[in-house]
Amino acid sequence: MYLSAMLAAVATMVAPPRGAAAVGITHADTACAARNVPVPGRKSPLDSVSFTIAKQPVKVCYGRPSSRGRVMLGGKDVPYGKLWRTGANEPTIFLTPIPLKVAGLQVPAGVYSLYTVPGANEWEIIVNRSISQWGKENQYTDEIKAQELGRAKVKSEKLAAPVETFTIRAEPAGSDAVTLALEWEKTRVRIPIQAGK
């Protein structure tokens, strides 16, 4: 029931225009709100990114933590080599009405969580079927791990100017493909996403 409601929310989203403008950030929409996330009072706001692949809407919902003077990536809060929910609070999720290829992983239509294992030069990308758990590493149980679709690695790159608040952007990357850019502090990670089989 929950899965069908989430997919229905994605299917009814208004598709953005074609070209570079087809990739944009939207706020407080129904697909993300369907997670029953208590947003008021949280330090890290809920946000989303919408884009189209094969003329179908895909949505990423995530919490946006800020550094606030702390070293986050590679620091005590988000150490290198440890599982991260890829945002704040609940794990980042994405909703797709079509099959995708995410960092080389075949992902059927559905709703998934997106975890990462940050590193100084490379990040591990994890796509998981479980979406209802809290995002902390110590709650990533064997039962949740067993629901992984797979793991893939992508390179990280250094940014010249720091990004205070964790941001996920989608950039056009040719026909039926986007690059999902994760940016925070002086790090950017690019996750290739394209239509799957």
Beta strands, then each sheet from edge to edge (+ up, - down):
strand 1: 24-26
strand 2: 46-53
strand 3: 56-63
strand 4: 92-96
strand 5: 100-102
strand 6: 105-107
strand 7: 110-117
strand 8: 122-128
strand 9: 148-172
strand 10: 177-195
sheet 1: 1+ 2- 3+ 4- 7+ 8- 9+ 10- 5+ 6-
end
